[in-house]
C-alpha cells in the first residue's frame, strides 16, 4: 500500500495516471490555501468534475474503506484537505458542513496568524485562540484531522494537548536535519507522535538538507534516524509535490491576497518553485523511495508502514465522527 | 407509515415531539425560500444543530432506508428541500454540492420567474430556460427531485417531459376543486402522475375550497375524486404546515427581498397566516386525516399508500444518483 500525505499538483489526467504508475492507493490533496467558504466550494465542485471523469481513475476518499475500494478497482482515493482555516470563516458550523462535503484535514494556520492559532512565519505565536479551542473540539467531534504543518511551535504543542484525537504534521521534516521555519523541532515531533499522531516527510526542496541536491540516501538516512528516536509506526510520506504548477502559484501560495509583493519573510525571497530532486520527479518515483528505505536497512514491515500502512491506520481512526 | 410531503414550521422540540405524537416517520422540510448559497448553508448548519440534540428525536433523511431506521428507533426522518433555486445561484455545480449536504427536493421557481423556469404568480410563463434544462439533467443525475409546486403550468408540463425521473408537486390541490394560482390543472396532475411522479395534497387554507372552513369530509372527498381519475398510488399528503410562525414570515415568504411591500398579485392581499382547519391543528392530527380517508370509503391499502407508503416508494426511486 502506498499513500502520500500531501500534494497540490496542477491536476490532470496525466498526473492521475502517474499516481497509478507509482502505485498510489491514496493521496491527500489540498483544496484551499486562501479564500473563504464559497471559493472553497468552487474547488470542491472542480473535484466533483474530476471524480466524474472515469479516465482519471480516482475516487473520493471519505474513509479508510474507500482506500481499500480504490485499491481493488485500480483507482487512487483522493482525500480532500485545507491548508488554511479561512474556508470556515468565523463560523464553527462550517466545520461539519465541510466534513460532510468530504474535507478530512484542515491546517489551523497557513504560515500567518489565523483566527485559530499562530503561524510558522510570524515573529510571535500566541498559541491556540479562543475560537481555535472550539474548532479543535468540533474537528474532533466530526472527524476532521488537525494538521499543524504550517503552524508555530507553541500552537502545535498546545494543539496536541487540546485535541482529544491524534493530530498530524502532514508535510515537514525535522529541523535538526534541515533548519527551516517550516520544519519541526524534536519537541514537536515527540509531542505529535506521543499523542498518536503522524509526521509525513516532505520532498519539497526547501525542506531538504541541501535543497534540490539532497540525495536519496540522505533523505532515507534522515527517515531512519527519525525512526530510531520516534519509532516507525507514526511516520509516513507527505511529499508536498506541486507538479506542473507555474511559478505564479508559489507566489500565490505565499502571498494570497493579503500581500501584494513579498514581505521578505523566509523563503519569500525565492519566488520560484525549486527543482525537485532528480530521484523524485513525481508520483512515478514512490517506488524509488521504497527501495531507498530498504537499502538504508529498514525492515520490510517498517518500510510498508512508512510508505502507506501508517497513514491508512491513521485514516481508520480519524475520519469518522465520535459516536454520540 | 406516515410521511408528510412539506412543512415549514418554526422548528422546536415541541413541534418535533408532535411529529412523534402524530406518528410521522418522515417529513420533507423547507430549508430555503430566498437567499443564495451561503445563507442556505447557514440553514443547513441550523439543521445540524437540531439533529445533534437527541431530545428532538429526528434524524437526517438522505434515503428511504433512513426512514426505516428512524421508524425503528422511534424518530422522524427529516428530508431537506428548497422551495427556490436561488441557493444554486448561477452555478450548476452547486446542485451536487447541495445534494451531498442532504438536499433532496428543489423547486425550479418560487412564485416568481427564476433562472430556470416560469413562476405560478407571473403573468407569463415562458417554460424551462436554457439553464433550467441543464439543472433538470443534473438533478436527475445526482438524485434531487424536481418540485414544481410553485411553478407555472407551461414550465411544469415541460419539466415532466424533460426530466428522465419522476417529478413532484409536493404541496397543492386540484384547481378544479379550489381555484387558485397555486393549485394545479387536471392536465398538470395527469402529466406529473403519468410520468410516475407524486401529488401531495395541501392543507394550507388558501389551497382549500372554503379556506379555513373546509371540512374534513370535503378534503377527503376531494382526495377520493382525484383518486378516481388518477389512481391512488401517486397521491400523498403535503400539508404545507407552517406551525408557530409569526405573520412576518408569510410576508417574507411572499416578498423575500425582491419586493418592499406587496405587488398585489394573488394572495399578497392577505398578509397573515390563515387559521388552520379545526380538524388539522398540527402534526398530531394526521390520524384524523387517515380516519377521514377510511370513512370516505377508500380501502386500507389505498389509505396506507396516501398517508405515507407512496411517498416512501417515491423516495426509494428518487434520492440516489443514477449508476454511472
Contacts between the chains, C-beta under 8 A, distances in Angstrom:
chain1	res1	chain2	res2	distance
A	37	B	38	6.6
A	37	B	41	7.3
A	38	B	37	6.6
A	38	B	38	6.1
A	41	B	37	7.3
A	41	B	94	7.4
A	41	B	97	5.8
A	42	B	91	8.0
A	42	B	93	7.5
A	44	B	97	6.4
A	45	B	91	7.4
A	45	B	93	3.3
A	45	B	94	7.3
A	45	B	96	7.3
A	45	B	97	6.3
A	48	B	93	6.5
A	48	B	96	5.2
A	48	B	97	7.5
A	49	B	93	7.4
A	52	B	324	7.6
A	54	B	324	7.5
A	91	B	42	8.0
A	91	B	45	7.4
A	93	B	42	7.5
A	93	B	45	3.3
A	93	B	48	6.5
A	93	B	49	7.4
A	94	B	41	7.4
A	94	B	45	7.3
A	96	B	45	7.4
A	96	B	48	5.3
A	97	B	41	5.8
A	97	B	44	6.4
A	97	B	45	6.3
A	97	B	48	7.5
A	97	B	101	6.7
A	100	B	100	6.5
A	100	B	101	5.7
A	100	B	102	7.6
A	101	B	97	6.7
A	101	B	100	5.7
A	101	B	101	6.9
A	102	B	100	7.6
A	324	B	52	7.6
A	324	B	54	7.5
